[in-house]
Amino acid sequence: MTTVNRDSGGFQSAELVTVGRITAVYGVRGWVKVHSYTEPMDNILQFGQWWLQGQGGWEPLEIDRGRRHGKGLIAHIEGVDDREVAARYCQRDIAIRRDAMPQLQEGEFYWHQLQGLRVISRFDGREQDFGTVIRMMETGANDVLVVRGGEDGRERLIPYLPGEFVTDIDLDAGVITVAWDPSF
């Protein structure tokens, strides 16, 4: 059972998608380092409204500037010009509203849409329940579904290659069908 908290914005946290994390302060004037889960990484800066995970739920956060810095990102929190105040925002997740995310083309999916789906393998005329997608992983060559549970309780790493190993994704039914050898 999933518990859904309400935030100060009056909507359910289920309407939010985590897109990054504030990791550390940068400098002395209210800038913070941001670890982005978006691709490309600086897409996180395009969202006008961020929500920051707090002890009481999600809180709105405004960023007035942001940019690439080295191999990462930095952002300035609106109204914060002090390092100590900026430190209060560190080590907290950043989310955006689902309805703020760009529409995808047919056959494209966001990672959050795949997480939690049941995975069924149809291989060599046999069908086996592999469990559910617990997370996605980026490997460089291709993304990977991390699947756990199912009939044998194992954890499997299945390359996310639609048309090759991933044969069907049915969001309405909550099922991903794969052509994957159960012995792997």
C-alpha positions as CSV (number, residue, x, y, z in Angstrom):
1,M,0.0,0.0,0.0
2,T,1.3,3.4,-0.9
3,T,0.8,6.4,1.4
4,V,0.3,9.6,-0.5
5,N,1.0,12.9,1.4
6,R,-0.4,16.2,0.5
7,D,1.9,19.2,0.2
8,S,1.3,22.8,0.8
9,G,0.3,23.2,-2.9
10,G,-2.9,21.3,-2.3
11,F,-2.2,18.4,-4.6
12,Q,-1.0,14.9,-4.0
13,S,2.7,14.0,-4.0
14,A,1.8,11.2,-6.6
15,E,1.4,14.1,-9.0
16,L,5.2,14.8,-8.6
17,V,8.2,13.3,-10.3
18,T,11.6,13.4,-8.8
19,V,14.0,15.0,-11.3
20,G,17.1,15.7,-9.2
21,R,18.7,16.6,-5.9
22,I,20.3,19.6,-4.3
23,T,23.6,18.2,-3.1
24,A,25.8,21.0,-1.7
25,V,26.3,24.7,-1.5
26,Y,28.4,26.5,-4.1
27,G,30.1,29.7,-3.1
28,V,28.9,32.1,-0.5
29,R,25.9,33.8,-2.3
30,G,23.1,31.3,-2.2
31,W,24.1,29.0,-5.1
32,V,23.8,25.3,-4.8
33,K,25.1,22.3,-6.7
34,V,22.3,20.3,-8.4
35,H,22.5,16.6,-9.5
36,S,20.0,16.3,-12.3
37,Y,18.2,13.0,-13.3
38,T,17.0,14.6,-16.6
39,E,18.6,14.0,-20.0
40,P,20.3,16.2,-21.0
41,M,21.1,17.3,-17.4
42,D,20.4,21.0,-17.9
43,N,16.7,20.3,-18.8
44,I,16.0,20.5,-15.1
45,L,16.6,24.2,-15.3
46,Q,13.8,24.7,-17.8
47,F,11.1,23.9,-15.3
48,G,9.7,27.0,-13.7
49,Q,8.5,25.5,-10.5
50,W,10.5,23.1,-8.4
51,W,9.2,21.2,-5.3
52,L,11.7,20.3,-2.6
53,Q,11.2,17.4,-0.3
54,G,10.9,18.5,3.3
55,Q,10.1,16.9,6.6
56,G,6.4,17.9,6.2
57,G,6.1,17.0,2.6
58,W,6.9,18.9,-0.6
59,E,7.6,22.6,-0.5
60,P,7.7,25.0,-3.5
61,L,11.1,26.4,-4.4
62,E,11.9,29.1,-6.9
63,I,15.2,29.2,-8.8
64,D,16.1,32.5,-10.5
65,R,19.3,31.4,-12.2
66,G,21.0,28.2,-13.2
67,R,23.8,27.0,-15.5
68,R,26.3,24.3,-16.2
69,H,29.4,24.4,-14.2
70,G,32.2,21.9,-14.9
71,K,30.6,18.5,-15.2
72,G,27.5,19.5,-13.2
73,L,25.0,22.2,-12.6
74,I,24.6,25.1,-10.2
75,A,21.5,27.1,-9.4
76,H,20.6,30.1,-7.4
77,I,17.7,30.0,-5.0
78,E,15.5,33.0,-5.3
79,G,15.8,35.3,-2.3
80,V,18.8,33.4,-0.8
81,D,22.1,35.2,-0.8
82,D,23.8,33.5,2.1
83,R,25.7,30.2,2.2
84,E,24.3,29.1,5.6
85,V,20.7,29.7,4.4
86,A,21.4,27.8,1.1
87,A,22.8,24.9,3.2
88,R,19.3,24.2,4.5
89,Y,18.2,23.2,1.0
90,C,21.0,20.6,0.6
91,Q,20.6,16.8,0.5
92,R,16.9,17.2,-0.6
93,D,15.1,15.8,-3.6
94,I,13.8,18.1,-6.4
95,A,10.5,17.3,-8.0
96,I,8.2,18.8,-10.7
97,R,4.6,18.3,-11.4
98,R,3.9,15.5,-13.9
99,D,1.8,17.8,-16.0
100,A,4.8,20.1,-16.5
101,M,6.8,17.3,-18.3
102,P,7.0,17.5,-22.1
103,Q,4.8,15.1,-24.1
104,L,6.6,12.1,-25.5
105,Q,6.3,10.6,-29.0
106,E,4.3,7.3,-29.4
107,G,6.3,4.4,-28.0
108,E,8.5,6.6,-25.7
109,F,8.3,6.4,-22.0
110,Y,9.7,8.2,-18.9
111,W,11.5,6.0,-16.4
112,H,8.9,6.8,-13.7
113,Q,6.2,5.3,-16.0
114,L,8.1,2.0,-16.1
115,Q,9.0,1.7,-12.5
116,G,6.5,-0.5,-10.6
117,L,5.3,-2.3,-13.8
118,R,5.0,-6.1,-13.7
119,V,7.5,-7.9,-16.1
120,I,6.4,-11.1,-17.9
121,S,8.9,-13.1,-20.0
122,R,7.8,-15.0,-23.1
123,F,10.8,-17.0,-24.1
124,D,11.0,-20.3,-26.1
125,G,7.2,-20.8,-25.8
126,R,7.2,-20.4,-22.0
127,E,5.8,-17.6,-19.9
128,Q,7.2,-16.6,-16.6
129,D,6.5,-13.7,-14.1
130,F,9.8,-12.0,-13.3
131,G,8.3,-9.5,-10.8
132,T,8.3,-5.7,-11.0
133,V,10.6,-3.0,-12.2
134,I,12.1,-1.6,-9.0
135,R,14.3,1.0,-10.8
136,M,16.0,1.9,-14.0
137,M,19.7,2.1,-14.5
138,E,21.9,3.9,-17.0
139,T,24.9,2.0,-18.3
140,G,26.1,4.1,-21.1
141,A,25.4,1.5,-23.8
142,N,21.7,1.3,-23.0
143,D,19.3,1.7,-20.1
144,V,18.6,-1.4,-18.0
145,L,15.4,-2.5,-16.2
146,V,16.1,-3.8,-12.7
147,V,13.4,-6.3,-12.0
148,R,12.9,-8.2,-8.7
149,G,10.5,-10.8,-7.4
150,G,8.3,-13.0,-9.5
151,E,8.1,-16.8,-9.4
152,D,11.7,-17.4,-8.3
153,G,12.3,-14.2,-6.3
154,R,15.4,-13.3,-8.3
155,E,16.7,-9.9,-9.3
156,R,17.3,-9.5,-13.0
157,L,19.0,-6.9,-15.1
158,I,17.3,-6.7,-18.5
159,P,18.5,-4.4,-21.2
160,Y,15.9,-1.8,-22.1
161,L,16.0,-2.4,-25.9
162,P,12.5,-2.1,-27.3
163,G,12.0,-4.4,-30.3
164,E,14.8,-6.6,-29.2
165,F,14.3,-7.7,-25.5
166,V,11.4,-5.5,-24.6
167,T,8.5,-6.7,-26.9
168,D,5.6,-4.7,-25.4
169,I,4.8,-2.1,-22.8
170,D,1.1,-1.8,-21.7
171,L,0.9,1.1,-19.2
172,D,-2.9,0.6,-18.8
173,A,-2.4,-3.1,-17.8
174,G,0.8,-2.3,-15.9
175,V,2.8,-4.9,-17.8
176,I,6.1,-5.0,-19.7
177,T,6.5,-8.1,-21.9
178,V,10.1,-9.2,-22.5
179,A,11.9,-11.9,-24.5
180,W,14.4,-12.8,-21.9
181,D,15.8,-16.2,-21.0
182,P,14.6,-17.0,-17.4
183,S,18.0,-18.6,-16.6
184,F,19.7,-15.2,-16.9
